[in-house]
Amino acid sequence: MICPNCGSNMSDKRKRCERCGEDLTLYRKIMKASNMYYNNGLERAKVRDLSGAVSSLLTSLELNKANTSARNLLGLIYYEMGETVAALSEWVISKHFQPEKNDADDYINAVQSNPTKLDSLNQTIKRYNTALMSAKQGNDDLAIIQLKKVTSLNPHFIRAFQLLALLYMKSGEKEKARKCLYKIAKIDVSNTTTLRYLRELDPPTSQGKETEEVAEKEDRGITAAIMPISSYKEDKPNIMAFVNLVIGVIIGVAVMAFLVVPTIKSRYQAEQNSSYVDYSSEQAKQEEKEKTIKQLQQDKDVLQQKVDQLQSQIDGIQIPEDNPALYDGLFAAVNSYISELSKPKKNDRDFTAVADQLAAITNDSNYKTDVSKNLLEALRTATYPDASDLHYSQGHEFYSEGKYEEAIAELQKAVTFDPADVSAIYFIARSYHRLEDKANAKLYYNIVISDYPDTERAKTAKDFMKELQDE
């Protein structure tokens, strides 16, 4: 265990640091709680409860930000959920805390070793942002087309599937929405957004079960009511049966003559009358059919025109997120930072080039996600102080040698990376003073005097300002 106060290594069983005497009871409890939440996140991840695992791992990192095992696992879960930028940021931060013997090296190399896949993941982020903006503007058709491409490029991008399902639900296509939600439910079984969308979709209900049961019971009752026929017994010859047969035939002929035959004649007459169809009525029906066909053709042409317009909009739309250089600068800085960290000796690491790449990124406002903003800020925090110190040292050396123009260039770079470096501002003013550029000298002297009034540099700057004013 490492003492949080002095940084010395010590036994895990010690209650106080042997070097500085710091009480480590609370610190040990915090480390233990962080490991407990990491174990909980690992168990959840094994059963694909990814949302629950993310929650546990974030709590673990809140307790111990240097828990590289929890941070590496969080990056793997983000990558499984399609959040590539979030995964890379976690692995980079993990490598910052543990430069050597870190599994994050293998994860980062696995992503970077396939440039085609990396470019494909970058395209999915851009297309998702485009689809999200189209959905916010009410262009659901454009958003759906873009999201279909996103999900085909990255089948694990949960947020893209959720947005696509939401748009399908909005357009009334519940079956398509349900299919999208079932796909991502296999990736993250406890995602609250997915479960909420599924609950909004009405499940199919069984119909006619009671009717079938009643009909089945009635059939069984009818079957049971049929009695078996008794054994055969031949009747004796009876003359009355023949008489009854003759009487029945006579009655049947009479019924045919008085009831059936007139009915047949009237039906035949009706059929004959109905065969005479009004020609004008038939012609009107034909005209109505032709009018309907014409209207349908017009509707088809209008819909085809709309499809062509939407396709042209997709092909020609220009959105800031589609700028290929939007994330390229950030990825290049990350690669440079990782390359410097991979050097075994700290004295060989030079973060100046990384800081220059980060300073060249002027489109911070175009980064819409918190993950990309946090990654950019973390890299600047890690590299700017060293770069500022290096440029200040070089600028001061130039100033001492009388190379004032070169000193100004280096000192201004130092101020770029650390705007609060009063010494760098002071020596910029002194360099301009030496070059007899009184306007710029007064400008920088005034900055030192007004922004840092309680420093020794401010007192000296006042004396030089008075000297310039007296000249």
ZICORGI-V17227 format. One line per field, one symbol per residue. ss: DSSP state (H for helix, E for strand, - for the rest). burial: I if it has 24 or more other ideal C-beta (glycine too) atoms within 12 Angstrom, else O. A space follows every 10 residues. Layout:
BEGIN
ss: ???
burial: ???
END
This chain:
BEGIN
ss: -E------E- -----E---- --E-HHHHHH HHHHHHHHHH HHHHHH---H HHHHHHHHHH HHH----HHH HHHHHHHHHH ---HHHHHHH HHHHHHH--- ---HHHHHHH HH--HHHHHH HHHHHHHHHH HHHHHH---H HHHHHHHHHH HHH----HHH HHHHHHHHHH ---HHHHHHH HHHHHHH--- -HHHHHHHHH --------HH HHHHHHHHHH HHHHH----- --------HH HHHHHHHHHH HHHHHHHHHH HHHHHHHHHH HHHHH---HH HHHHHHHHHH HHHHHHHHHH HHHHHHHHHH HHHHHH---H HH-----HHH HHHHHHHHHH H----HHH-- -HHHHHHHH- ---HHH---H HHHHHHHHHH HHHHHHHHHH HHHHHHHHHH ---HHHHHHH HHHHHHH--- -HHHHHHHHH HHHH---HHH HHHHHHHHHH H----HHHHH HHHHHHHHHH -
burial: IOIOOOOOOI OOOOOOIOOO OOOIOOIIOI IOOIIOIIOI IIOIIOOOII IIIIIIIIII IOIIIIIIII IIIIIIIIII IIIIIIIIII IIIIIIIIIO OIOIIOIIOO IIOOOOOIOO IIIIIIIIII IIOIIOOOII IIIIIIIIII IOIIOIIIII IIIIIIIIIO OOOOOIIIOI IOIIIOIIII IOOIOOIIOO IOOOOOOOOO OOOOOOOOOO OOOOOOOOOO OOOOOOOOOO OOOOOOOOOO OOOOOOOOOO OOOOOOOOOO OOOOOOOOOO OOOOOOOOOO OOOOOOOOOO OOOOOOOOOO OOOIOOIOIO IIOOOIIOII IOIIIIIIII IOOOOOOOIO IIOIIIIIIO IOOOOOIIIO IIOOIIOIII OIIIOIIIII IIIIIIOIIO OOOIOOIIOI IIIIIIIIOO IIIIIIIIII IIIIOOOOOI IIOIIIIIIO OIOOOOIIOO IIOIIOOIOO O
END
